[in-house]
C-alpha cells in the first residue's frame, strides 16, 4: 500500500532519496572492483575494472606464434569477453540487492 497524506509522501521521498544514495554508493564501489578473464588455459589474462576498462593484458610467451597471429587475437578477444561477463554479473548481483531483482534501465 502507498502511504497517504503529506507525512506519508515525505516518508516516501526520504526512502527514495536513501535508495538513490545507496545505489550511487554501490555503483561507485563497483567501479573499484577488478576482475580477470583468461583464455588459452590461462595463457592470456585480462584485468578489467567495474567500468569495463582494461587495466592490463598478460600474454604468455608460449602462445605468441608469428605464423598464427589470428589465434592470439582470438585468445585476447575471448579473455576480454570473459572479463566483461564477470563485470556484468558482479554489477547485476550488487545492484539487485537494492532493486529487488528488478532491471532498471541505466543502472548497469
DADA-V732593 format. One record per run of one state. SS is the DSSP state (a for helix, b for strand, c for the rest). FROM is the first residue (numbers start at 0). LEN is the number of residues. If there is no record, write none. Layout:
BEGIN
ss:from:len
SS:FROM:LEN
SS:FROM:LEN
END
This chain:
BEGIN
ss:from:len
c:0:4
a:4:27
c:31:2
b:33:6
c:39:4
b:43:6
c:49:4
b:53:6
c:59:1
a:60:3
c:63:5
a:68:31
c:99:9
END
